[in-house]
């Protein structure tokens, strides 16, 4: 799934270890969700603001899209519904 500005994401690759600045989903720092707020087109990196008041920059392979809807029944109005279902997000 291609990430874009405004998307909610979770850090899943553990390439940079689990820390307050790299909160691994399900790791020591729990289930921290972030929002992509800027993209670096040259390097292809996404800047993410985490809901624990930290920020960091990642490659697409380090992040996964996070859908707050949690089920197919709750996301009929979502513009990315088909993309979520196709990629197994929900």
Rosetta constraint file for C-alpha pairs under 8 A:
AtomPair CA 1 CA 65 HARMONIC 7.22 0.50
AtomPair CA 1 CA 83 HARMONIC 7.08 0.50
AtomPair CA 1 CA 84 HARMONIC 7.86 0.50
AtomPair CA 1 CA 87 HARMONIC 6.80 0.50
AtomPair CA 2 CA 60 HARMONIC 7.85 0.50
AtomPair CA 3 CA 7 HARMONIC 6.50 0.50
AtomPair CA 3 CA 36 HARMONIC 7.95 0.50
AtomPair CA 3 CA 60 HARMONIC 7.28 0.50
AtomPair CA 3 CA 65 HARMONIC 7.00 0.50
AtomPair CA 4 CA 36 HARMONIC 6.82 0.50
AtomPair CA 4 CA 39 HARMONIC 7.77 0.50
AtomPair CA 5 CA 35 HARMONIC 7.70 0.50
AtomPair CA 5 CA 36 HARMONIC 5.01 0.50
AtomPair CA 5 CA 37 HARMONIC 5.25 0.50
AtomPair CA 5 CA 38 HARMONIC 6.03 0.50
AtomPair CA 5 CA 39 HARMONIC 7.09 0.50
AtomPair CA 6 CA 35 HARMONIC 5.85 0.50
AtomPair CA 6 CA 36 HARMONIC 5.30 0.50
AtomPair CA 6 CA 37 HARMONIC 5.96 0.50
AtomPair CA 7 CA 35 HARMONIC 5.56 0.50
AtomPair CA 7 CA 36 HARMONIC 5.55 0.50
AtomPair CA 7 CA 65 HARMONIC 6.96 0.50
AtomPair CA 7 CA 66 HARMONIC 7.71 0.50
AtomPair CA 8 CA 33 HARMONIC 6.59 0.50
AtomPair CA 8 CA 34 HARMONIC 5.56 0.50
AtomPair CA 8 CA 35 HARMONIC 4.50 0.50
AtomPair CA 8 CA 36 HARMONIC 6.60 0.50
AtomPair CA 8 CA 65 HARMONIC 6.06 0.50
AtomPair CA 8 CA 66 HARMONIC 5.22 0.50
AtomPair CA 8 CA 67 HARMONIC 6.96 0.50
AtomPair CA 9 CA 33 HARMONIC 5.81 0.50
AtomPair CA 9 CA 34 HARMONIC 5.21 0.50
AtomPair CA 9 CA 35 HARMONIC 5.95 0.50
AtomPair CA 9 CA 36 HARMONIC 7.22 0.50
AtomPair CA 9 CA 63 HARMONIC 6.22 0.50
AtomPair CA 9 CA 64 HARMONIC 5.45 0.50
AtomPair CA 9 CA 65 HARMONIC 4.52 0.50
AtomPair CA 9 CA 66 HARMONIC 4.70 0.50
AtomPair CA 10 CA 24 HARMONIC 7.61 0.50
AtomPair CA 10 CA 25 HARMONIC 6.13 0.50
AtomPair CA 10 CA 31 HARMONIC 7.88 0.50
AtomPair CA 10 CA 32 HARMONIC 6.78 0.50
AtomPair CA 10 CA 33 HARMONIC 5.23 0.50
AtomPair CA 10 CA 34 HARMONIC 6.21 0.50
AtomPair CA 10 CA 63 HARMONIC 5.63 0.50
AtomPair CA 10 CA 64 HARMONIC 5.39 0.50
AtomPair CA 10 CA 65 HARMONIC 6.53 0.50
AtomPair CA 10 CA 66 HARMONIC 6.12 0.50
AtomPair CA 11 CA 22 HARMONIC 7.04 0.50
AtomPair CA 11 CA 23 HARMONIC 6.48 0.50
AtomPair CA 11 CA 24 HARMONIC 5.30 0.50
AtomPair CA 11 CA 25 HARMONIC 5.73 0.50
AtomPair CA 11 CA 62 HARMONIC 5.94 0.50
AtomPair CA 11 CA 63 HARMONIC 4.67 0.50
AtomPair CA 11 CA 64 HARMONIC 6.50 0.50
AtomPair CA 12 CA 24 HARMONIC 5.72 0.50
AtomPair CA 12 CA 25 HARMONIC 5.68 0.50
AtomPair CA 12 CA 62 HARMONIC 5.91 0.50
AtomPair CA 12 CA 63 HARMONIC 5.75 0.50
AtomPair CA 12 CA 64 HARMONIC 6.70 0.50
AtomPair CA 13 CA 24 HARMONIC 7.72 0.50
AtomPair CA 13 CA 61 HARMONIC 7.04 0.50
AtomPair CA 13 CA 62 HARMONIC 4.66 0.50
AtomPair CA 13 CA 63 HARMONIC 6.86 0.50
AtomPair CA 14 CA 18 HARMONIC 6.39 0.50
AtomPair CA 14 CA 24 HARMONIC 6.24 0.50
AtomPair CA 14 CA 62 HARMONIC 7.45 0.50
AtomPair CA 15 CA 62 HARMONIC 7.23 0.50
AtomPair CA 16 CA 22 HARMONIC 6.77 0.50
AtomPair CA 17 CA 22 HARMONIC 6.86 0.50
AtomPair CA 17 CA 24 HARMONIC 7.39 0.50
AtomPair CA 18 CA 22 HARMONIC 5.52 0.50
AtomPair CA 18 CA 23 HARMONIC 5.43 0.50
AtomPair CA 18 CA 24 HARMONIC 5.05 0.50
AtomPair CA 18 CA 27 HARMONIC 6.70 0.50
AtomPair CA 18 CA 28 HARMONIC 6.90 0.50
AtomPair CA 18 CA 29 HARMONIC 7.18 0.50
AtomPair CA 19 CA 23 HARMONIC 5.31 0.50
AtomPair CA 19 CA 24 HARMONIC 7.27 0.50
AtomPair CA 19 CA 28 HARMONIC 7.82 0.50
AtomPair CA 19 CA 29 HARMONIC 6.90 0.50
AtomPair CA 20 CA 29 HARMONIC 6.70 0.50
AtomPair CA 20 CA 52 HARMONIC 7.77 0.50
AtomPair CA 20 CA 54 HARMONIC 7.43 0.50
AtomPair CA 21 CA 54 HARMONIC 5.86 0.50
AtomPair CA 21 CA 55 HARMONIC 6.52 0.50
AtomPair CA 21 CA 56 HARMONIC 6.53 0.50
AtomPair CA 22 CA 56 HARMONIC 7.32 0.50
AtomPair CA 23 CA 27 HARMONIC 7.34 0.50
AtomPair CA 23 CA 28 HARMONIC 7.79 0.50
AtomPair CA 23 CA 29 HARMONIC 5.33 0.50
AtomPair CA 23 CA 30 HARMONIC 7.22 0.50
AtomPair CA 23 CA 31 HARMONIC 7.81 0.50
AtomPair CA 23 CA 32 HARMONIC 6.23 0.50
AtomPair CA 24 CA 28 HARMONIC 7.32 0.50
AtomPair CA 24 CA 29 HARMONIC 6.42 0.50
AtomPair CA 24 CA 30 HARMONIC 7.05 0.50
AtomPair CA 24 CA 31 HARMONIC 7.61 0.50
AtomPair CA 24 CA 32 HARMONIC 7.65 0.50
AtomPair CA 25 CA 29 HARMONIC 7.33 0.50
AtomPair CA 25 CA 30 HARMONIC 5.84 0.50
AtomPair CA 25 CA 31 HARMONIC 5.03 0.50
AtomPair CA 25 CA 32 HARMONIC 6.42 0.50
AtomPair CA 26 CA 30 HARMONIC 4.74 0.50
AtomPair CA 26 CA 31 HARMONIC 5.51 0.50
AtomPair CA 27 CA 31 HARMONIC 7.71 0.50
AtomPair CA 32 CA 50 HARMONIC 6.78 0.50
AtomPair CA 32 CA 51 HARMONIC 6.35 0.50
AtomPair CA 32 CA 52 HARMONIC 7.07 0.50
AtomPair CA 33 CA 50 HARMONIC 5.93 0.50
AtomPair CA 33 CA 51 HARMONIC 5.94 0.50
AtomPair CA 33 CA 66 HARMONIC 7.53 0.50
AtomPair CA 34 CA 48 HARMONIC 5.89 0.50
AtomPair CA 34 CA 49 HARMONIC 5.30 0.50
AtomPair CA 34 CA 50 HARMONIC 3.97 0.50
AtomPair CA 34 CA 51 HARMONIC 5.73 0.50
AtomPair CA 35 CA 48 HARMONIC 5.39 0.50
AtomPair CA 35 CA 49 HARMONIC 5.41 0.50
AtomPair CA 35 CA 50 HARMONIC 6.52 0.50
AtomPair CA 36 CA 46 HARMONIC 6.31 0.50
AtomPair CA 36 CA 47 HARMONIC 5.72 0.50
AtomPair CA 36 CA 48 HARMONIC 4.49 0.50
AtomPair CA 36 CA 49 HARMONIC 6.57 0.50
AtomPair CA 37 CA 46 HARMONIC 7.66 0.50
AtomPair CA 37 CA 47 HARMONIC 5.93 0.50
AtomPair CA 37 CA 48 HARMONIC 5.91 0.50
AtomPair CA 37 CA 49 HARMONIC 6.83 0.50
AtomPair CA 38 CA 46 HARMONIC 6.02 0.50
AtomPair CA 38 CA 47 HARMONIC 5.10 0.50
AtomPair CA 38 CA 48 HARMONIC 7.33 0.50
AtomPair CA 39 CA 44 HARMONIC 6.94 0.50
AtomPair CA 39 CA 45 HARMONIC 5.91 0.50
AtomPair CA 39 CA 46 HARMONIC 4.60 0.50
AtomPair CA 39 CA 47 HARMONIC 6.05 0.50
AtomPair CA 40 CA 44 HARMONIC 5.33 0.50
AtomPair CA 40 CA 45 HARMONIC 5.19 0.50
AtomPair CA 40 CA 46 HARMONIC 6.31 0.50
AtomPair CA 40 CA 47 HARMONIC 7.82 0.50
AtomPair CA 41 CA 45 HARMONIC 7.14 0.50
AtomPair CA 44 CA 59 HARMONIC 6.58 0.50
AtomPair CA 44 CA 60 HARMONIC 7.76 0.50
AtomPair CA 45 CA 57 HARMONIC 6.24 0.50
AtomPair CA 45 CA 58 HARMONIC 5.25 0.50
AtomPair CA 45 CA 59 HARMONIC 4.71 0.50
AtomPair CA 45 CA 60 HARMONIC 6.88 0.50
AtomPair CA 46 CA 57 HARMONIC 5.45 0.50
AtomPair CA 46 CA 58 HARMONIC 5.25 0.50
AtomPair CA 46 CA 59 HARMONIC 6.24 0.50
AtomPair CA 46 CA 60 HARMONIC 7.16 0.50
AtomPair CA 47 CA 55 HARMONIC 7.15 0.50
AtomPair CA 47 CA 56 HARMONIC 5.76 0.50
AtomPair CA 47 CA 57 HARMONIC 4.29 0.50
AtomPair CA 47 CA 58 HARMONIC 6.48 0.50
AtomPair CA 48 CA 55 HARMONIC 5.52 0.50
AtomPair CA 48 CA 56 HARMONIC 5.50 0.50
AtomPair CA 48 CA 57 HARMONIC 6.01 0.50
AtomPair CA 48 CA 58 HARMONIC 7.58 0.50
AtomPair CA 49 CA 53 HARMONIC 7.04 0.50
AtomPair CA 49 CA 54 HARMONIC 6.03 0.50
AtomPair CA 49 CA 55 HARMONIC 4.42 0.50
AtomPair CA 49 CA 56 HARMONIC 6.83 0.50
AtomPair CA 50 CA 54 HARMONIC 5.37 0.50
AtomPair CA 50 CA 55 HARMONIC 5.78 0.50
AtomPair CA 58 CA 62 HARMONIC 6.14 0.50
AtomPair CA 58 CA 63 HARMONIC 7.27 0.50
AtomPair CA 59 CA 63 HARMONIC 7.23 0.50
AtomPair CA 60 CA 64 HARMONIC 7.76 0.50
AtomPair CA 65 CA 89 HARMONIC 7.33 0.50
AtomPair CA 66 CA 89 HARMONIC 7.27 0.50
AtomPair CA 67 CA 84 HARMONIC 7.91 0.50
AtomPair CA 67 CA 89 HARMONIC 6.97 0.50
AtomPair CA 67 CA 90 HARMONIC 7.31 0.50
AtomPair CA 69 CA 74 HARMONIC 5.65 0.50
AtomPair CA 69 CA 75 HARMONIC 5.93 0.50
AtomPair CA 69 CA 90 HARMONIC 7.98 0.50
AtomPair CA 70 CA 74 HARMONIC 7.32 0.50
AtomPair CA 70 CA 90 HARMONIC 5.81 0.50
AtomPair CA 71 CA 75 HARMONIC 6.93 0.50
AtomPair CA 71 CA 90 HARMONIC 5.58 0.50
AtomPair CA 72 CA 76 HARMONIC 7.34 0.50
AtomPair CA 72 CA 81 HARMONIC 7.75 0.50
AtomPair CA 72 CA 85 HARMONIC 7.53 0.50
AtomPair CA 72 CA 90 HARMONIC 6.34 0.50
AtomPair CA 75 CA 81 HARMONIC 6.25 0.50
AtomPair CA 76 CA 81 HARMONIC 6.79 0.50
AtomPair CA 77 CA 81 HARMONIC 7.82 0.50
AtomPair CA 80 CA 84 HARMONIC 6.09 0.50
AtomPair CA 81 CA 85 HARMONIC 6.27 0.50
AtomPair CA 82 CA 86 HARMONIC 6.03 0.50
AtomPair CA 83 CA 87 HARMONIC 6.14 0.50
AtomPair CA 84 CA 88 HARMONIC 6.03 0.50
AtomPair CA 84 CA 89 HARMONIC 4.91 0.50
AtomPair CA 84 CA 90 HARMONIC 6.01 0.50
AtomPair CA 85 CA 89 HARMONIC 6.10 0.50
AtomPair CA 85 CA 90 HARMONIC 5.67 0.50
